[in-house]
């Protein structure tokens, strides 16, 4: 699949000898775009310029300089970071772990979107209820020349509220 059609890109930080087989396995089995860099410094540079769905770092690189690894985690912001020992884990296991991490991330995003939509729905419903109540009260005390306009506002607010309930 051409890289432009892939929606998921992983940043892989690992030495060339251990990283290339992992990158190939991820591309083949998960149909992902994988950007492979050979050290944390190049990884940090990529993070400043691009967004990634996941950052996968070889555990040995992470362990050699914990402070630099902490900076990488901070630069990753909300992007999940997986530290995996590529020597002890075969490519199939790494593919499973990456798949699981990406699935968790997608589920988390879905839950967050649902929560935001629910909250927004509630806020809009409350605002419309208040608008409808105020419009109906104003209509009762309105002069005859303002009543048609206020009836129109009441009808519009009622229509919006009914659509929100659907």
C-alpha positions in Angstrom: 0.0 0.0 0.0 1.4 3.4 -0.8 2.6 5.4 2.2 0.2 8.2 1.5 -2.8 5.8 2.1 -1.5 4.5 5.4 -3.0 6.3 8.3 -0.8 4.8 11.0 2.8 5.6 11.3 5.2 4.2 13.9 8.5 5.7 14.9 10.9 2.8 15.5 14.1 3.7 17.4 16.6 0.8 17.2 20.0 -0.1 15.8 19.9 -1.0 12.2 20.7 -4.6 12.7 17.8 -5.3 15.1 15.4 -2.6 13.8 15.2 -3.5 10.1 13.7 -7.0 10.7 11.1 -5.5 13.1 10.3 -2.7 10.7 9.8 -5.2 7.9 7.5 -7.4 10.1 5.4 -4.5 11.2 5.0 -3.3 7.7 4.1 -6.7 6.4 1.8 -7.9 9.2 0.1 -4.7 10.3 0.3 -2.7 7.1 1.8 0.2 8.9 4.2 3.0 7.8 7.3 2.6 9.9 10.0 5.3 10.2 13.1 3.7 11.5 15.9 5.8 13.1 19.0 4.3 14.7 19.2 6.4 17.9 17.3 8.6 20.3 18.8 11.8 19.0 17.3 11.1 15.5 14.1 10.0 17.2 13.8 13.3 19.0 14.4 15.1 15.8 11.6 13.2 14.1 9.2 13.8 17.0 9.7 17.5 16.7 8.5 17.4 13.1 6.0 14.6 12.9 3.2 12.9 14.8 3.2 9.2 15.3 0.6 6.7 16.4 3.2 4.8 18.4 6.9 5.0 19.3 8.7 1.7 19.6 12.2 1.9 21.1 14.7 -0.9 21.6 15.0 -1.4 25.4 18.8 -1.4 25.3 18.8 2.1 23.8 16.4 3.3 26.4 18.4 1.8 29.3 21.8 3.3 28.3 20.7 6.8 29.0 17.6 7.1 31.2 17.6 10.9 31.3 17.5 11.1 27.5 14.8 8.4 27.4 12.8 10.5 29.9 13.1 13.5 27.4 11.9 11.2 24.7 8.8 10.3 26.7 8.1 14.0 27.4 8.5 14.8 23.7 6.1 11.9 22.8 3.4 13.8 24.7 0.3 11.6 24.4 1.8 9.1 21.9 2.3 5.7 23.5 5.8 4.5 23.9 6.8 0.8 23.9 10.2 -0.3 25.2 10.9 -3.8 23.9 14.0 -5.9 24.0 14.4 -6.9 20.4 17.0 -9.5 21.1 14.7 -11.4 23.5 11.5 -10.9 21.6 10.9 -12.3 18.2 9.2 -10.3 15.4 5.9 -12.0 15.9 5.7 -11.1 19.6 6.7 -7.5 18.8 3.9 -7.4 16.2 1.4 -8.6 18.7 2.5 -6.0 21.3 2.3 -3.2 18.8 -1.1 -4.4 17.6 -2.4 -4.5 21.2 -1.0 -1.0 22.0 -2.5 0.5 18.8 -5.9 -1.2 19.7 -5.8 0.2 23.2 -5.0 3.7 21.8 -7.9 3.5 19.3 -10.3 2.3 22.1 -9.1 5.2 24.4 -9.7 7.7 21.6 -13.2 6.3 20.9 -14.1 6.5 24.6 -12.8 10.1 24.8 -14.7 11.1 21.7 -17.9 9.5 23.1 -17.4 11.3 26.4 -16.9 14.6 24.7 -19.9 14.1 22.5 -22.1 13.1 25.4 -21.0 16.1 27.4 -21.6 18.5 24.5 -25.0 17.0 23.9 -25.9 17.6 27.5 -24.7 21.1 27.5 -26.6 21.9 24.3 -29.7 20.3 25.7 -29.5 22.4 28.9 -28.9 25.6 26.9 -31.8 24.9 24.6 -34.0 24.2 27.6 -33.1 27.5 29.2 -33.6 29.3 25.9 -37.0 27.7 25.4 -38.1 28.5 28.9 -37.0 32.2 28.6 -38.6 32.5 25.2 -41.9 31.1 26.4 -41.9 33.4 29.4 -41.1 36.4 27.2 -43.9 35.4 24.9 -46.4 35.5 27.7 -45.5 39.1 28.5 -44.8 40.3 25.0 -46.6 43.1 23.2 -48.7 41.9 20.2 -46.1 43.2 17.7 -43.3 41.1 19.3 -45.3 37.9 19.7 -44.8 36.5 16.2 -41.0 36.9 16.5 -40.9 35.3 19.9 -43.2 32.4 18.7 -40.6 31.9 15.9 -37.8 31.7 18.5 -39.8 29.2 20.6 -40.5 27.1 17.5 -36.9 27.1 16.5 -35.7 26.2 20.0 -38.3 23.4 20.2 -37.2 22.0 16.9 -33.6 22.0 17.9 -34.4 20.3 21.2 -36.4 17.6 19.4 -33.5 17.0 17.0 -31.1 16.7 20.0 -33.4 14.1 21.6 -33.5 12.0 18.4 
